[in-house]
Amino acid sequence: MNTATQKVIWYREPFVWVLIVIPMTAVVMGFLILYYSITTEDGLVDDDYYQDGLAINQVLDRDNAARQYGLTAMLQLHYTGGDVAVQLHPGKLAPLPQQIKVKWMYATRSGHDQRTTITGDGHGLYQGPIPKLVPGHWYVQLEAGNWRLLGSMYVPRDGTIKLPESLKRANVDIRVH
């Protein structure tokens, strides 16, 4: 028998396997993506977005209160010592709070967000520990009473930021927590 006229069995033909492998790869990858979407948390979606929407006016009132008091602050991170120092310039705020809550909000992944409390010396200087901050873009929120100050920083590049001006320069919209 001549080899040119000899029939090749279908499973020995490479083009047939190419036609089978491409759709099978798509099916396997589809199931893999489905598995990851079911088993991993989507940290960017807020489960209670409606309540956050209702609370936005209260949040804006806190920003306005800080503006009316004339509050500013200088936040300084000491990476080697593991602490943060905040010099609060109180403006018209009296008396000064004993403690300030600090929220460290990672710009893209809420799973990295941290909260700390720093205590004051009575003259506007507050100190406390720094939580473990992964490198990247962070939003910083200082709050006590009916006011809050917001800022933006990059870890580890920024060691000192001024609040609230650094957030205005960054021209960003902070999320509500």
Secondary structure, 3 states (H helix, E strand, C coil): CCCCCCCCCHHHCHHHHHHHHHHHHHHHHHHHHHHHHHHCCCCCCCCCHHHHHHHHHHHHHHHHHHHHHCCEEEEEEECCCCEEEEEEECCCCCCCCCEEEEEEEECCCHHHCEEEEEEECCCCEEEEECCCCCCEEEEEEEEECCEEEEEEEEECCCCEEEECHHHHHHCCCCCCC
